[in-house]
Structure formats: structure tokens, C-alpha cells
């Protein structure tokens, strides 16, 4: 990645977090910027996946692919018994 392919971001972080980042950078023999970039990349990917899963779930709801809460609760309650109920299906 060229220098022209990057953008500097500035953020105020709590001192304790900054100190942890410094310790990690030293232990891993990486720069503070590398640590922050790795953490930010992981967080953004996690949020993108959360958004994708949320949209997928909402599409299922819109399509009527849902399971009644009472059916799920009855199934969950049966798991501690000798004869668990069958897994409820979408209606």
C-alpha cells in the first residue's frame, strides 16, 4: 500500500488503552499504527458481518420465515428432560 493509498485518522483514546497498545506494539515488535489498523480492520469486518446477518434475518421475517417464541421456549425447556421435543420449524 502506497502512502497515497492511506488516510490519517485521529482519535482520542483513554490513556489506559493507549498504554495497552504501546505494550502490545513493543511485545509484537510492531508499530502502534499497525496495532490500531489491525484492531480497526477486525472491528469493521465484525460490524459488516453483523449488518449482513441482521439484513438476512429481517428478510426472513419479511418472508414470514419465523418460529413462534412459545415453540422455541417449549423446545428449550424440554432440553433438560429425558425426552427433548423436536426442533421447532419455521412457519
Secondary structure, 3 states (H helix, E strand, C coil): CCHHHCCCCCCCCCHHHHHHHHHHHHHHCCCHHHHHHHHHHHHHHHHHHHHHHHHHHHHHHHCCCCCCHHHHHHHHHHCCCCCCCCCCCCC
